[in-house]
Amino acid sequence: MPLPSSSPASPIPVAIIGAGPAGLLAAQRLSAAGIAVQVFDAMPTAARKFLLAGRGGLNLTHSEDFAPFLSRYRQASAWLEPLLREFGRDAVRAWAQDLGVETFIGTSARVFPSSMKAAPLLRAWLHRLRQPTAASSVPVVFHMRQRWLGWGDDAKGAGKVLRFATPEGEKTVHAQAVLLALGGASWPRLGSRGDWVGVLRDQGVKVLDLEAANCGFDAAGRAGAGWTERLQELAGQPLKNIVLHWQDAQGKPQERRGECVLTATGLEGSVLYAASGDLREAIKQNGSASLTLNLLPDADTEQILAVLAAPRKGQSLSSVLKKRFKLSALKVALLYELLSPETLQDPAQLAASLQHLPIKLLRTRPVAEAISSAGGVALDALDENLMLRTKAGVFCAGEMLDWEAPTGGYLLTASMATGARAAAGIAAYLQQAR
């Protein structure tokens, strides 16, 4: 659809830049309130990251109690609390049901659509936006392949002037209110490139550098130079049934049970993602981060020692570890990679290492490889309705804000919650401007 020809004398009511979950939820709320919305996105189709997230089963939200749910947002918990009380995990499920999609709670307390697929839910969502069922709603208009370049000349005060690169050349759009929902910097091929950072900074908006979150890490290895070639050959294999131990920013011990995956340079996976914020900050402060892995979380320490101290009867240590403890070949290889020959041959030290295997992390993987990003528009640069304090009528939502959360439905829930709050703020702003 071509860009509207909005003149300074007649700006469109609301322009939403970014067709991800935050922008689409805001569009839905505004449409239901009878406010005309036009959505602009650089990609050919909407919500590409949303679709990607749903390939393995779309995790919509998490069903745990509110207090632990809120704590997953770390430093941003207090700021997000009122937004998540307005639009939280129950609201996400109700939203999906309203679109005709039933949800269920999985064994991990995560919430999924019954189909386990993102595409049917997205199709229903876009159809509702384009053809709303309520008589008071206004259809949402979409403009794809429209990449936001920044602000145009607004000398006449006719509203917000937005510049877009389009297949037909550069165009401008005038809007009474603008919602920026451009995402962070992870998965840039899906549209979240983080190129808006410089645009906002040029306008005096405080923006923190975008960093990798829910990401993998490069490990030092025993010699400090990364994994040996021998271990690299096992890259892609999972480390199952482990417990990760680390310290948070306050030095408080933390642990998380789960699994991760060996990479050619280190480790990645769900259990690492839960700790990634703390580990990233430790690397920034200290140059590296330390963690330990419990490879035998269900075993008794004394029994481990007894087995290791007993005569091997001609068996190699590797055979004992595999047969008596059911250790995978990868876990055994990791022990040989990280422990000295002396430690491997000392039953007491080896027993301790099986449940506290030390690993040193040197750096995060690049943000483009991460599931999400940290940093973004500083929270104190926004008012309670997510409007920029330095630019009236311009709101921000979603992952471009400075908050982060682990995987498990927390990212999607908070993104939608910020979209809901921004929509309420835009409606109030337009009402006041009349």
VOPAGU-2260 file (C-alpha; in pm, 1 decimal, decimal comma):
REM VOPAGU-2260
SITE   aa  ch    i         X         Y         Z
SITE  MET   A    0       0,0       0,0       0,0
SITE  PRO   A    1     145,0     341,0     -87,8
SITE  LEU   A    2     221,4     593,2     178,3
SITE  PRO   A    3     -55,3     837,9     257,4
SITE  SER   A    4     -19,5    1186,7     130,2
SITE  SER   A    5     -60,3    1362,8     462,0
SITE  SER   A    6     -19,9    1735,3     444,4
SITE  PRO   A    7      97,7    1960,8     727,5
SITE  ALA   A    8    -256,4    2083,9     755,0
SITE  SER   A    9    -402,0    1738,4     806,8
SITE  PRO   A   10    -166,5    1501,5     987,8
SITE  ILE   A   11    -276,6    1144,2    1047,4
SITE  PRO   A   12    -382,7    1080,0    1408,5
SITE  VAL   A   13    -129,0     811,1    1503,5
SITE  ALA   A   14     176,0     666,7    1330,3
SITE  ILE   A   15     320,7     348,2    1480,3
SITE  ILE   A   16     667,8     260,2    1359,2
SITE  GLY   A   17     737,6    -106,9    1408,6
SITE  ALA   A   18     499,1    -397,0    1345,5
SITE  GLY   A   19     614,3    -618,2    1629,4
SITE  PRO   A   20     409,9    -726,1    1934,4
SITE  ALA   A   21     440,0    -390,6    2114,9
SITE  GLY   A   22     337,4    -186,4    1812,1
SITE  LEU   A   23      57,1    -423,4    1711,9
SITE  LEU   A   24     -90,0    -437,9    2062,0
SITE  ALA   A   25     -86,6     -57,9    2079,3
SITE  ALA   A   26    -253,3     -44,3    1738,6
SITE  GLN   A   27    -522,0    -285,2    1857,0
SITE  ARG   A   28    -594,8     -81,8    2168,8
SITE  LEU   A   29    -612,0     246,1    1978,3
SITE  SER   A   30    -824,7      95,4    1702,6
SITE  ALA   A   31   -1071,1     -31,5    1964,1
SITE  ALA   A   32   -1089,3     321,5    2105,0
SITE  GLY   A   33   -1192,2     455,4    1764,0
SITE  ILE   A   34    -857,0     618,0    1689,3
SITE  ALA   A   35    -717,4     588,4    1337,2
SITE  VAL   A   36    -377,5     421,1    1330,8
SITE  GLN   A   37    -126,7     363,7    1053,0
SITE  VAL   A   38     155,9     116,6    1107,8
SITE  PHE   A   39     488,8     145,2     926,3
SITE  ASP   A   40     755,4    -123,0     911,0
SITE  ALA   A   41    1077,0    -174,7     717,8
SITE  MET   A   42    1009,8    -543,8     651,9
SITE  PRO   A   43     781,1    -690,4     385,1
SITE  THR   A   44     559,9    -857,1     648,3
SITE  ALA   A   45     469,7    -792,0    1009,7
SITE  ALA   A   46     608,0    -948,3    1328,4
SITE  ARG   A   47     892,1   -1153,3    1179,7
SITE  LYS   A   48    1061,1   -1214,8    1517,8
SITE  PHE   A   49     724,8   -1320,9    1660,0
SITE  LEU   A   50     698,6   -1584,7    1388,4
SITE  LEU   A   51    1055,9   -1701,3    1445,3
SITE  ALA   A   52     992,9   -1736,7    1817,4
SITE  GLY   A   53     703,2   -1963,8    1737,5
SITE  ARG   A   54     894,6   -2215,4    1531,1
SITE  GLY   A   55     965,9   -2432,7    1831,5
SITE  GLY   A   56     630,4   -2362,0    1995,8
SITE  LEU   A   57     525,6   -2005,9    2069,9
SITE  ASN   A   58     585,4   -1932,3    2439,4
SITE  LEU   A   59     333,8   -1653,0    2505,5
SITE  THR   A   60     381,9   -1597,0    2877,4
SITE  HIS   A   61     448,8   -1773,1    3207,4
SITE  SER   A   62     193,4   -1888,0    3463,0
SITE  GLU   A   63     397,3   -1848,6    3782,1
SITE  ASP   A   64     272,9   -1622,4    4063,1
SITE  PHE   A   65     308,0   -1249,5    4012,8
SITE  ALA   A   66     591,1   -1187,7    4261,0
SITE  PRO   A   67     839,8   -1433,6    4106,9
SITE  PHE   A   68     713,1   -1336,3    3760,9
SITE  LEU   A   69     796,0    -972,2    3830,3
SITE  SER   A   70    1139,1   -1057,4    3972,7
SITE  ARG   A   71    1250,5   -1193,8    3633,2
SITE  TYR   A   72    1282,4    -835,6    3509,8
SITE  ARG   A   73    1568,5    -763,2    3749,3
SITE  GLN   A   74    1645,3    -391,7    3784,3
SITE  ALA   A   75    1341,6    -292,0    3577,4
SITE  SER   A   76    1096,1    -480,1    3801,4
SITE  ALA   A   77     978,4    -175,5    3995,7
SITE  TRP   A   78     933,2      27,2    3679,1
SITE  LEU   A   79     743,9    -249,9    3500,4
SITE  GLU   A   80     523,0    -353,8    3791,6
SITE  PRO   A   81     231,1    -115,6    3722,5
SITE  LEU   A   82     240,8    -198,3    3351,4
SITE  LEU   A   83     237,3    -573,1    3416,8
SITE  ARG   A   84     -48,6    -536,7    3664,5
SITE  GLU   A   85    -245,6    -365,4    3388,8
SITE  PHE   A   86    -147,8    -612,9    3118,9
SITE  GLY   A   87      19,2    -926,8    3249,6
SITE  ARG   A   88      18,3   -1300,5    3197,5
SITE  ASP   A   89    -360,6   -1337,4    3239,1
SITE  ALA   A   90    -420,6   -1054,4    2993,3
SITE  VAL   A   91    -199,0   -1224,9    2735,2
SITE  ARG   A   92    -404,8   -1542,9    2758,9
SITE  ALA   A   93    -729,3   -1347,2    2738,6
SITE  TRP   A   94    -598,7   -1160,5    2433,8
SITE  ALA   A   95    -518,4   -1486,8    2255,9
SITE  GLN   A   96    -857,1   -1633,6    2345,2
SITE  ASP   A   97   -1031,6   -1324,9    2209,8
SITE  LEU   A   98    -859,6   -1396,2    1879,1
SITE  GLY   A   99    -997,1   -1749,9    1884,8
SITE  VAL   A  100    -675,8   -1915,4    2001,5
SITE  GLU   A  101    -688,4   -2136,0    2310,6
SITE  THR   A  102    -382,0   -2164,6    2533,2
SITE  PHE   A  103    -247,7   -2422,6    2776,6
SITE  ILE   A  104       9,7   -2437,9    3054,5
SITE  GLY   A  105     297,9   -2672,4    2980,9
SITE  THR   A  106     496,8   -2882,2    3226,3
SITE  SER   A  107     741,9   -2596,3    3276,4
SITE  ALA   A  108     456,8   -2357,2    3367,9
SITE  ARG   A  109     505,3   -2182,1    3036,8
SITE  VAL   A  110     196,6   -2083,9    2838,6
SITE  PHE   A  111     155,9   -2185,6    2474,2
SITE  PRO   A  112    -114,7   -2169,8    2207,9
SITE  SER   A  113    -288,0   -2505,1    2176,5
SITE  SER   A  114    -151,7   -2539,8    1823,1
SITE  MET   A  115     202,4   -2458,9    1942,7
SITE  LYS   A  116     232,5   -2235,2    1635,9
SITE  ALA   A  117     272,7   -1859,7    1591,8
SITE  ALA   A  118     141,8   -1827,2    1236,9
SITE  PRO   A  119    -230,4   -1894,3    1305,9
SITE  LEU   A  120    -228,8   -1649,4    1596,1
SITE  LEU   A  121     -54,3   -1381,0    1393,4
SITE  ARG   A  122    -294,3   -1426,7    1102,1
SITE  ALA   A  123    -592,8   -1387,7    1334,3
SITE  TRP   A  124    -432,4   -1082,4    1494,8
SITE  LEU   A  125    -361,5    -904,0    1166,9
SITE  HIS   A  126    -707,9    -987,8    1037,5
SITE  ARG   A  127    -862,4    -836,6    1350,4
SITE  LEU   A  128    -653,7    -520,8    1307,3
SITE  ARG   A  129    -744,8    -479,2     943,2
SITE  GLN   A  130   -1107,8    -582,7     987,8
SITE  PRO   A  131   -1210,2    -517,2    1348,9
SITE  THR   A  132   -1534,7    -671,1    1469,0
SITE  ALA   A  133   -1647,0    -397,0    1706,6
SITE  ALA   A  134   -1854,4    -123,0    1548,6
SITE  SER   A  135   -1657,3     146,2    1732,2
SITE  SER   A  136   -1320,3      18,8    1607,8
SITE  VAL   A  137   -1126,9     171,9    1320,8
SITE  PRO   A  138    -936,7     -49,3    1074,4
SITE  VAL   A  139    -558,2     -29,6    1107,6
SITE  VAL   A  140    -369,2      59,7     789,2
SITE  PHE   A  141     -32,9    -105,5     725,7
SITE  HIS   A  142     257,9      29,7     519,0
SITE  MET   A  143     535,2    -223,7     470,6
SITE  ARG   A  144     885,1    -173,6     333,0
SITE  GLN   A  145     888,3     172,2     492,3
SITE  ARG   A  146    1215,8     223,3     680,0
SITE  TRP   A  147    1213,0     510,2     926,6
SITE  LEU   A  148    1494,9     758,2     870,7
SITE  GLY   A  149    1416,5    1009,8    1143,1
SITE  TRP   A  150    1249,5    1346,9    1163,5
SITE  GLY   A  151    1171,5    1592,6     889,2
SITE  ASP   A  152    1116,7    1966,3     887,2
SITE  ASP   A  153     842,5    2058,3    1132,0
SITE  ALA   A  154     889,2    2429,6    1129,3
SITE  LYS   A  155     516,2    2498,8    1081,2
SITE  GLY   A  156     423,5    2299,7    1388,9
SITE  ALA   A  157     179,6    2079,3    1203,6
SITE  GLY   A  158     257,3    1768,3    1404,1
SITE  LYS   A  159     532,8    1510,6    1394,9
SITE  VAL   A  160     705,4    1485,5    1058,1
SITE  LEU   A  161     848,8    1143,0     985,3
SITE  ARG   A  162    1088,9    1052,4     706,2
SITE  PHE   A  163    1076,8     708,9     544,5
SITE  ALA   A  164    1284,8     530,2     285,5
SITE  THR   A  165    1045,0     344,3      56,1
SITE  PRO   A  166    1078,0     148,0    -268,7
SITE  GLU   A  167     950,6     463,9    -443,5
SITE  GLY   A  168    1201,8     692,7    -273,0
SITE  GLU   A  169    1200,6     903,3      42,7
SITE  LYS   A  170     859,1    1010,7     172,9
SITE  THR   A  171     735,2    1212,7     468,7
SITE  VAL   A  172     435,2    1153,3     689,8
SITE  HIS   A  173     281,4    1398,7     936,5
SITE  ALA   A  174     126,9    1257,9    1253,5
SITE  GLN   A  175     -33,9    1400,1    1563,6
SITE  ALA   A  176     120,6    1127,5    1779,5
SITE  VAL   A  177     394,5     874,7    1714,0
SITE  LEU   A  178     477,6     542,7    1874,6
SITE  LEU   A  179     828,4     409,9    1818,9
SITE  ALA   A  180     832,2      31,7    1861,1
SITE  LEU   A  181    1144,3     -51,3    1664,8
SITE  GLY   A  182    1283,5    -334,5    1874,5
SITE  GLY   A  183    1638,9    -381,6    1993,2
SITE  ALA   A  184    1937,8    -508,0    1796,9
SITE  SER   A  185    1903,5    -885,3    1804,3
SITE  TRP   A  186    1813,9   -1076,5    1487,4
SITE  PRO   A  187    1881,1    -777,1    1257,2
SITE  ARG   A  188    1784,8    -979,6     949,0
SITE  LEU   A  189    1430,3    -981,9    1087,7
SITE  GLY   A  190    1417,4    -604,3    1117,0
SITE  SER   A  191    1554,9    -517,1    1462,8
SITE  ARG   A  192    1874,6    -342,7    1365,4
SITE  GLY   A  193    1907,3     -81,3    1637,6
SITE  ASP   A  194    1976,4     190,7    1379,8
SITE  TRP   A  195    1731,2     418,9    1561,1
SITE  VAL   A  196    1979,6     473,7    1845,3
SITE  GLY   A  197    2169,5     752,7    1669,4
SITE  VAL   A  198    1846,9     916,2    1550,7
SITE  LEU   A  199    1714,9     950,3    1905,7
SITE  ARG   A  200    2049,2    1052,9    2051,7
SITE  ASP   A  201    2068,0    1332,1    1796,1
SITE  GLN   A  202    1737,6    1454,1    1939,9
SITE  GLY   A  203    1880,4    1463,3    2291,2
SITE  VAL   A  204    1715,6    1139,3    2404,1
SITE  LYS   A  205    1915,8     938,4    2656,4
SITE  VAL   A  206    1981,0     597,2    2503,5
SITE  LEU   A  207    2198,9     328,7    2659,1
SITE  ASP   A  208    2416,1     114,4    2432,8
SITE  LEU   A  209    2241,6    -198,3    2306,0
SITE  GLU   A  210    2401,5    -517,4    2437,2
SITE  ALA   A  211    2342,8    -888,4    2402,3
SITE  ALA   A  212    2085,9   -1046,5    2636,0
SITE  ASN   A  213    1967,5   -1406,5    2646,3
SITE  CYS   A  214    2289,1   -1484,7    2471,6
SITE  GLY   A  215    2575,8   -1727,0    2450,8
SITE  PHE   A  216    2924,9   -1666,8    2588,0
SITE  ASP   A  217    3282,6   -1733,9    2483,1
SITE  ALA   A  218    3468,3   -1945,5    2737,7
SITE  ALA   A  219    3834,3   -1921,6    2832,9
SITE  GLY   A  220    3903,7   -2293,7    2857,1
SITE  ARG   A  221    4171,4   -2422,9    3093,3
SITE  ALA   A  222    4454,5   -2249,2    2904,4
SITE  GLY   A  223    4262,9   -1922,9    2863,0
SITE  ALA   A  224    4255,8   -1944,7    2483,4
SITE  GLY   A  225    3912,0   -2100,9    2431,4
SITE  TRP   A  226    3814,5   -2460,4    2367,9
SITE  THR   A  227    4064,8   -2699,7    2224,3
SITE  GLU   A  228    4004,2   -2839,8    1878,8
SITE  ARG   A  229    3905,5   -3170,7    2037,0
SITE  LEU   A  230    3617,6   -3012,5    2229,0
SITE  GLN   A  231    3515,4   -2792,4    1937,5
SITE  GLU   A  232    3438,4   -3109,6    1744,4
SITE  LEU   A  233    3153,6   -3170,8    1993,0
SITE  ALA   A  234    2994,4   -2829,4    1933,9
SITE  GLY   A  235    2616,6   -2844,3    1905,1
SITE  GLN   A  236    2572,0   -3119,0    2163,0
SITE  PRO   A  237    2360,3   -3051,2    2472,2
SITE  LEU   A  238    2463,4   -3056,6    2836,0
SITE  LYS   A  239    2147,7   -3196,8    2994,9
SITE  ASN   A  240    2036,7   -3204,5    3357,8
SITE  ILE   A  241    2285,8   -2956,6    3496,8
SITE  VAL   A  242    2266,6   -2686,5    3760,7
SITE  LEU   A  243    2435,0   -2355,2    3689,7
SITE  HIS   A  244    2573,3   -2161,2    3987,9
SITE  TRP   A  245    2671,1   -1793,5    3964,8
SITE  GLN   A  246    2651,5   -1465,6    4155,1
SITE  ASP   A  247    2419,9   -1176,9    4076,4
SITE  ALA   A  248    2521,5    -810,8    4069,1
SITE  GLN   A  249    2491,3    -789,2    4447,4
SITE  GLY   A  250    2712,8   -1091,8    4501,8
SITE  LYS   A  251    2420,2   -1313,6    4600,1
SITE  PRO   A  252    2454,6   -1679,6    4497,5
SITE  GLN   A  253    2212,3   -1790,1    4227,4
SITE  GLU   A  254    2138,6   -2122,9    4067,9
SITE  ARG   A  255    1927,5   -2250,5    3782,5
SITE  ARG   A  256    1860,6   -2607,6    3670,7
SITE  GLY   A  257    1823,5   -2688,0    3305,0
SITE  GLU   A  258    2041,3   -2750,4    3004,7
SITE  CYS   A  259    2273,0   -2567,0    2770,2
SITE  VAL   A  260    2458,5   -2635,4    2448,2
SITE  LEU   A  261    2828,6   -2649,2    2376,6
SITE  THR   A  262    2935,8   -2410,1    2101,3
SITE  ALA   A  263    3263,5   -2383,9    1914,9
SITE  THR   A  264    3361,3   -2093,7    2139,3
SITE  GLY   A  265    3177,0   -2153,6    2465,9
SITE  LEU   A  266    2824,7   -2218,1    2588,0
SITE  GLU   A  267    2471,0   -2107,6    2510,1
SITE  GLY   A  268    2117,3   -2216,9    2593,1
SITE  SER   A  269    1829,7   -2163,8    2831,0
SITE  VAL   A  270    2016,3   -2205,4    3158,2
SITE  LEU   A  271    2278,7   -1952,5    3039,0
SITE  TYR   A  272    2009,9   -1711,6    2924,3
SITE  ALA   A  273    1866,5   -1693,8    3275,5
SITE  ALA   A  274    2202,4   -1576,9    3405,6
SITE  SER   A  275    2313,9   -1372,9    3105,9
SITE  GLY   A  276    2241,6   -1030,1    3257,3
SITE  ASP   A  277    2448,9   -1098,0    3567,7
SITE  LEU   A  278    2727,5   -1264,3    3371,4
SITE  ARG   A  279    2739,6    -979,6    3118,4
SITE  GLU   A  280    2768,8    -720,9    3396,4
SITE  ALA   A  281    3041,3    -922,8    3570,6
SITE  ILE   A  282    3242,6    -929,3    3247,9
SITE  LYS   A  283    3202,8    -552,5    3210,8
SITE  GLN   A  284    3321,8    -493,1    3567,5
SITE  ASN   A  285    3589,8    -758,5    3604,4
SITE  GLY   A  286    3693,7    -854,2    3253,1
SITE  SER   A  287    3550,3   -1203,8    3294,1
SITE  ALA   A  288    3276,3   -1393,0    3472,7
SITE  SER   A  289    3292,5   -1713,7    3671,8
SITE  LEU   A  290    3035,1   -1986,2    3707,5
SITE  THR   A  291    3026,2   -2350,3    3808,4
SITE  LEU   A  292    2831,6   -2641,6    3662,8
SITE  ASN   A  293    2691,1   -2925,7    3868,0
SITE  LEU   A  294    2707,7   -3219,3    3628,7
SITE  LEU   A  295    2552,6   -3459,3    3882,2
SITE  PRO   A  296    2285,2   -3254,1    4060,3
SITE  ASP   A  297    2094,9   -3560,6    4185,2
SITE  ALA   A  298    2394,8   -3752,7    4320,6
SITE  ASP   A  299    2520,7   -3764,7    4678,6
SITE  THR   A  300    2864,9   -3611,0    4718,7
SITE  GLU   A  301    2989,3   -3884,5    4953,7
SITE  GLN   A  302    2871,4   -4155,9    4718,3
SITE  ILE   A  303    3049,7   -3985,3    4427,8
SITE  LEU   A  304    3370,5   -3981,5    4629,7
SITE  ALA   A  305    3330,1   -4345,6    4730,5
SITE  VAL   A  306    3294,7   -4455,9    4369,4
SITE  LEU   A  307    3593,1   -4251,7    4254,5
SITE  ALA   A  308    3812,3   -4376,2    4542,8
SITE  ALA   A  309    3731,0   -4743,0    4479,7
SITE  PRO   A  310    3967,4   -4958,1    4270,9
SITE  ARG   A  311    3889,9   -4932,4    3902,2
SITE  LYS   A  312    3975,9   -5294,5    3823,7
SITE  GLY   A  313    4140,0   -5208,5    3496,4
SITE  GLN   A  314    3875,8   -4959,6    3385,6
SITE  SER   A  315    3977,2   -4616,9    3263,6
SITE  LEU   A  316    3855,4   -4309,0    3443,9
SITE  SER   A  317    3646,2   -4218,6    3141,1
SITE  SER   A  318    3472,5   -4558,5    3154,1
SITE  VAL   A  319    3402,2   -4522,5    3526,0
SITE  LEU   A  320    3250,9   -4178,4    3472,8
SITE  LYS   A  321    3029,5   -4299,8    3190,2
SITE  LYS   A  322    2921,4   -4632,7    3340,4
SITE  ARG   A  323    2889,7   -4553,9    3711,3
SITE  PHE   A  324    2757,0   -4196,1    3682,4
SITE  LYS   A  325    2588,8   -4220,1    3343,0
SITE  LEU   A  326    2778,7   -3911,7    3228,9
SITE  SER   A  327    2742,9   -3824,4    2863,0
SITE  ALA   A  328    3048,7   -3822,5    2642,0
SITE  LEU   A  329    3024,4   -3442,4    2633,1
SITE  LYS   A  330    3029,0   -3409,1    3011,9
SITE  VAL   A  331    3332,0   -3635,9    3030,7
SITE  ALA   A  332    3505,9   -3440,1    2756,0
SITE  LEU   A  333    3434,1   -3115,3    2938,9
SITE  LEU   A  334    3595,7   -3252,2    3253,7
SITE  TYR   A  335    3908,8   -3345,4    3060,4
SITE  GLU   A  336    3903,6   -3005,2    2892,0
SITE  LEU   A  337    3884,2   -2798,8    3210,0
SITE  LEU   A  338    4059,1   -3002,6    3479,3
SITE  SER   A  339    4429,6   -3066,0    3517,3
SITE  PRO   A  340    4562,3   -3424,5    3502,7
SITE  GLU   A  341    4638,9   -3399,1    3873,3
SITE  THR   A  342    4279,2   -3303,7    3957,9
SITE  LEU   A  343    4141,2   -3581,2    3739,6
SITE  GLN   A  344    4344,5   -3840,1    3928,1
SITE  ASP   A  345    4260,2   -3708,7    4274,6
SITE  PRO   A  346    3925,0   -3861,5    4386,5
SITE  ALA   A  347    3840,9   -3580,2    4629,9
SITE  GLN   A  348    3914,3   -3299,9    4383,5
SITE  LEU   A  349    3738,4   -3477,5    4098,6
SITE  ALA   A  350    3432,0   -3545,9    4313,3
SITE  ALA   A  351    3412,9   -3177,3    4402,9
SITE  SER   A  352    3458,6   -3075,9    4038,9
SITE  LEU   A  353    3176,5   -3300,7    3920,8
SITE  GLN   A  354    2937,6   -3086,5    4120,9
SITE  HIS   A  355    3124,6   -2755,7    4096,7
SITE  LEU   A  356    3303,8   -2749,9    3761,3
SITE  PRO   A  357    3452,0   -2399,5    3721,8
SITE  ILE   A  358    3416,5   -2220,1    3388,4
SITE  LYS   A  359    3550,7   -1876,6    3305,2
SITE  LEU   A  360    3358,9   -1666,2    3052,0
SITE  LEU   A  361    3538,5   -1396,4    2854,6
SITE  ARG   A  362    3268,2   -1217,3    2656,3
SITE  THR   A  363    2913,6   -1235,3    2528,9
SITE  ARG   A  364    2849,5   -1341,7    2175,6
SITE  PRO   A  365    2763,6   -1050,3    1941,9
SITE  VAL   A  366    2424,2    -888,4    1996,2
SITE  ALA   A  367    2318,1    -989,2    1644,3
SITE  GLU   A  368    2333,1   -1354,3    1760,8
SITE  ALA   A  369    2138,6   -1292,8    2082,0
SITE  ILE   A  370    1772,8   -1369,7    2138,4
SITE  SER   A  371    1714,8   -1021,5    2276,4
SITE  SER   A  372    1906,1    -709,9    2370,0
SITE  ALA   A  373    1961,5    -501,0    2680,0
SITE  GLY   A  374    1999,1    -124,8    2687,5
SITE  GLY   A  375    1795,3     117,8    2481,7
SITE  VAL   A  376    1588,5     423,5    2569,0
SITE  ALA   A  377    1657,9     508,9    2932,5
SITE  LEU   A  378    1354,6     466,4    3154,0
SITE  ASP   A  379    1402,0     810,8    3307,3
SITE  ALA   A  380    1377,2     960,6    2956,8
SITE  LEU   A  381    1008,6     859,7    2954,1
SITE  ASP   A  382     709,1     973,1    3155,0
SITE  GLU   A  383     465,2     730,4    3315,3
SITE  ASN   A  384     281,9     692,8    2983,5
SITE  LEU   A  385     605,0     614,1    2793,4
SITE  MET   A  386     616,8     951,9    2619,7
SITE  LEU   A  387     960,0    1101,9    2563,6
SITE  ARG   A  388    1015,8    1387,2    2805,8
SITE  THR   A  389    1207,6    1578,2    2540,7
SITE  LYS   A  390     963,1    1526,7    2253,4
SITE  ALA   A  391     592,6    1570,6    2325,3
SITE  GLY   A  392     363,4    1330,7    2143,7
SITE  VAL   A  393     636,1    1075,2    2074,9
SITE  PHE   A  394     606,7     748,5    2267,9
SITE  CYS   A  395     828,2     441,3    2287,4
SITE  ALA   A  396     746,4      77,1    2362,6
SITE  GLY   A  397     878,7    -276,1    2345,2
SITE  GLU   A  398    1233,1    -401,1    2336,5
SITE  MET   A  399    1380,5     -64,4    2239,2
SITE  LEU   A  400    1336,4      36,8    2604,8
SITE  ASP   A  401    1603,3     -34,0    2865,7
SITE  TRP   A  402    1475,4    -353,0    3024,3
SITE  GLU   A  403    1552,8    -719,2    2979,7
SITE  ALA   A  404    1408,3   -1052,1    3082,9
SITE  PRO   A  405    1486,8   -1420,0    3038,4
SITE  THR   A  406    1313,0   -1638,8    2787,2
SITE  GLY   A  407     997,5   -1809,8    2902,9
SITE  GLY   A  408     728,6   -1569,3    2783,5
SITE  TYR   A  409     858,0   -1277,2    2987,8
SITE  LEU   A  410     989,5   -1085,2    2687,2
SITE  LEU   A  411     664,3   -1103,8    2493,8
SITE  THR   A  412     447,0   -1022,0    2795,1
SITE  ALA   A  413     639,1    -707,9    2887,9
SITE  SER   A  414     661,9    -593,8    2526,0
SITE  MET   A  415     284,5    -614,8    2497,1
SITE  ALA   A  416     241,3    -446,8    2836,7
SITE  THR   A  417     446,3    -147,5    2721,2
SITE  GLY   A  418     238,8    -134,8    2403,2
SITE  ALA   A  419     -80,3    -125,9    2609,1
SITE  ARG   A  420      50,5     152,8    2831,8
SITE  ALA   A  421     173,9     355,9    2533,4
SITE  ALA   A  422    -167,0     322,4    2366,9
SITE  ALA   A  423    -337,1     460,3    2677,7
SITE  GLY   A  424     -86,4     745,0    2685,3
SITE  ILE   A  425    -142,2     828,0    2319,7
SITE  ALA   A  426    -519,6     830,8    2365,1
SITE  ALA   A  427    -483,9    1067,9    2661,4
SITE  TYR   A  428    -240,1    1289,3    2469,8
SITE  LEU   A  429    -472,6    1320,8    2170,9
SITE  GLN   A  430    -764,9    1399,6    2399,7
SITE  GLN   A  431    -570,5    1678,9    2566,2
SITE  ALA   A  432    -458,3    1816,7    2230,0
SITE  ARG   A  433    -815,3    1867,9    2106,6
